[in-house]
Amino acid sequence: MSIRSLTARAGSTPVFLLLLTLPAISIPLCDDGVAHARPIVALLTDFGLENEAVGICHAAILRHDSEIEVLDLCHNVTAYDVPLAALMLRGSSLLPSGAAVVGVVDPGVGTARRAIAVRTGAGITYVGPDNGIFSWVLADQGATEAVELDPSRINPDWSPGTFDGRDLFSPAAALIVKPGGTLATVGRPIDPASLQRLETPRARAFREPDGRMVSLGGVVLREDRPYGNLWTNITRDELADVGIALGGEIAVTFLAGADAADAQPLQLSVPFVVTFGQVAEGKPLAYIGSAGTLSFAINLGSFRETYGLAEGSQVEIRRPAR
């Protein structure tokens, strides 16, 4: 009803009384009990933004239901870099239960690799190739059920090709989040344990004979581009176990070679602070990054470029000697 028709109908009747006569709007509740007015499909790809691929995936979703809210997580994943995409998808845990995420970094598109959908313990459904792209979200959230996509249920015109993001994954996600949609809508059940998994390395503790933890070994998981900060797999809790607290110093050794035989050690002692501006410009620091793990940066500079490090570099941290 328009404001004009409502005003005409009101006459001398208070408008708030007329509002009470309007039909009720039903807003669906997700599994977490939170009201969401629209179903959500999020996209993460390596398609880039210099062509129409992303927009076409939007169209393939909206064609099924124009009320779906499409969220672009990122489309500038390094081409073919499945491990990086897997790490970036960890942030999708902030989505509400009932949302779906399409992940497409798919060097094996058109081959015999499976197309899958998997629902996690957080109630989020991930749709994409079975190539390990969902390894970290499965490690973090667990899996409750999974299906292999059946193209005949999703897109009867589908045939093997090079654009499953448009032809299979995006429409499958749309069908899942529509009212009444489930994983069974789009595929046949498979064992979640059968899904391809990449290594999701965890930090290693080094202890004294009495069991006291004295240092931690980890790895640089990714670069925080474009800033050149480096994120490791060492968590806040693991730092506390070694007795490292904010405001102190961290002694760190990086092994920057491709393997242990070639690794060249780089030893630093850096302040462990909350944020970049707590050290002078150009100085290194350690902090807890937005992913919740120990990270290294240079205030207004690039830690990666300054020290010649990259993803995969090994890290050992300890408290500086007193």
N, C-alpha and C positions, 0 to 999 in steps of 0.2 A: 504494500500500500504506500502511495506517495505521500509526502508532507502536504501537498495541495489537497488531495482527496481526504486526508485525515482532518485537515482544517475545515473543509467544507462540511464534513460529516459532524464535526464537533458541535457547531452552533453554540449553544450555551452550556453544553456538557463539558466538564473539565477533561482535558486531553488525557491526563493520567488514567482516568476511568476507562476511556476508549482503548488505551494501550492494554488494559487488562483483558479486553475481548479479543485481542489478536491471537492467532493460532500459536501454540507453543512450538519452540524450536528445539529439536532433539539433537544434542551434542554427544557423540559417542565417547565412551570411556575406554581408555586403553587398560592393559592388564595392571598397570601401576595405580589405577584408580584416578588418574589425572585426565581432565577433559581436554580433548584436542578436536578443534572444529573441523580440521581437514586431515586426511591421510597424508603421509610424508614419504617421499622417495628421495634419497640422497645419491649423488653421483661422484665417483672418483675415478679418473681415467688418465691416460697419457696421450689423449687426443690433441692437447694444445688448444689454443684459441684463435688460430689463424685460418681455420676452415669451418665448415658448417656442421661438423660431426656432433658436437655437443648439443647444438640446437635441435638437430634431428632426433637425438635421444630424448630430449624434452618432448618433442612432438609425438614420439612413439608412446610415451607415458600418458600424455594428455589426451591422446586419441582414445584411450580406454576410459578415462575419467577426467574431465576438465577441472574437477574439484581437487585433484591431487596437488599438493604443494611440493614442487621440485626444488631441492636444495643442492647447490654445487659446492662440494667439499674442496675439490682441487682437480684441475685438468692439465696441470703442468708437471706431473710426475715425469721424471726422466724416462724417455722412451725405453720400453722393454724391461724396466727395473722393477721386477716383481717384489724383491725384498724391501725396497723403499716403499712401494705402495702398501705392503703389509704393515709396515711400521706406521705409516700415515693414517691408516684406517683405525688405529687404536683410539684416535680422538673422536671417532663416531660413537663411542660409548655414551656421549652426552645426549644423544638422541633419545626421545621418549620411547618407551615400550610400544610396539606395534608398528614402528617405522621400518622401512626397508632401505638397504644400501646396495647400490649396484657398483661393483668394483671391476674395472676393465683395464687391466694391463695384461695383455694376452698374446704373447709371441706365438703361441700354438693355435691361434684361431684357425678354424677350418680343418683341424686335424682330429684325431680320435680322442683327444683329451675331453674329459667329461664337462658338461655344463651343469652347475649345481645351484641349489638354494639351501641355506642352513640357518636354523633359528637358534639363537644363543640363550643362555640363562638369563640375560638381560631383557629378553623379549624382542630383540632386534633381529630382522631377517637379512642375511647377506646373500646376494645373487651375483654369480660370475663364473669364471672358469675354475676348474679344480686343479690349480697349479701352485697352491701354497699362498695365494694372495690373502687368504683369511687366517693365516697361521697365528698372528699375534692376537686377533680378536678372539679366536677360539681358545688360546692359552689364557687370556684374561677373563673371558666371560663363560667359557664352557659351551657345550652344544647339547641341545635337547632333542633335535630331530633334523634330518636332512633328506633331500630328494635329489635325484637326477632329473633334470628338466626334460619334459616330453614336448618336443616342438609341436606335435599335433594338438596339444591342449592350449598352446600359447599363440602360435602363428601358423595356421595350416599351409601358408605359402612358403614357409621356411625351407631352405636347402643349404647345405654347407657352403660357406663363403667366407668373406673377410670382414663382415660387420655384424657380429653377433651382439654387440652393444646395442644396436638399433633393432635387429631382427628377433632377438631372443631375450637378452637379459633385461632390457628396459621394459618391454611389455610384460614379462613375467613378474617383475616387481610391482607393476601397476595392478595386475590381477590379484596379487597377494594382499595388497593393502586396501583394495576395494572392500566395501562391506560384504561380509560373508566369505572373503577370500582366505585360503589357507595354503600351506605348502602342497597339500594334496590336490589343490586346484591346478597346479602347474607341473607336477612330476610324480615319479615313483619313489617310494621310500628306499633309502640306502642307510647303511650303518655310518653314523658320524665318525666313527673311529677309522673308517676307510679313506677319509679325505686326505689329500696331500698336505703335508706339513713341512714348512721350512724350519731350520734350526732357530729356536728362540732362546739365545744364550742367556744364562743367569750368572750373576757374580759368584766368584769362588772365594771362600774364606781361608786364610792361612792362620794357623793357631800355634801357640806355644805348647810344649808337652803337657802343661797343666790345663790345657783347653782354652786358655785366654786367647781371644782373637786379636791379632796384631796388625793384619793388613788385609786388603781385599784386591782380588784380581778381576778385571772386567774387560770390556771392549767398547770402542767407539761405535755406536749403532748408526748414527747419521749426522750429517751436517745440517745445522739450522740455517738454511739459505734465505736471504742473500747475505747474512751477517757473518758467516764463517765461524759461528759457535759450534762446539762439538758436544753431542749428547751421548752419554754412556749408558750402560745397563745397571749401574750401581744405584740402589735406592736409598732414600732418606733413612729408613730403618736400619739398613746395613751399615751406613755411616755411623749411626748411633752405637751400634754394636762394637765398633772399633774405638769408640770414644771420641769421635770427631763431631764437633758442634759448631754452630754458627759463631762467627767472631774469632775463631782460631785460624790456624794455618793447616794446609794440607800439603804433605810431601807426595809428589806424584812422579811416576816414571812411565813414560810412553815408549813403546816399542813400535817404531814406524815402518818396519820392513814388511814385505808380503808374507814372510814366514819367520820362524824363530831364528833360523840360520842367518838370515839377511838383516834381522832387526837391529836398528841402531838406537840405543837408549837415549832418551831425553829426560833429564831430571830437573824438576822445578819445585819450588815451594811457593804456594799461592794462597792468598787470603780466601777464606770461605765466608761469603757475604750473601746478602739477600738479593742485591741487584747491582747493575753495572756501575751506576754513578757513585757507588761507595768506594771506588778506587779512582786514582788519577787517570786522566786520559792517556791511552796507550799502554796501560798496565794490565797484566793478566789477573784473572780471578776465577774462583770456583763458585758455583751457585746451584740451586735446585731449579732445573728447567721446567717449562710448562708441562712436560710429560711426567714430571715427578721423579726425575733421576738426576744424578750428579752430572753437571755440565761445566764446560770451560769456555771462557770468552776473553776478549780484550776489549776494554772500554773504548768504544768508537774505533774499533779495528777488527781484524780477522785473525782469530786464533789459528785457524787452519793454514792460512797463508804465511803467517809469521813463523810457525814452527814446522811447516811442511808435513802436516798430519792429514789423515783422511779416515773415512769409514773403514772399519776393520782393524785399526791400530789397537794394540793391546795396552791396557792400563793397569798399573798397580798403584794403590794409594795406601798411605799410612800417616800416622801422626808424626810430625817432625820430632827428631830426638830432642829431649829436654836438656 
